[in-house]
């Protein structure tokens, strides 16, 4: 299956959401 070769888009979006949540507090400080 091709789906096993690349990371599903949903997982990428979830990762981006987690990343943005981690960055937000630092952006608020600035």
Beta strands, then each sheet from edge to edge (+ up, - down):
end
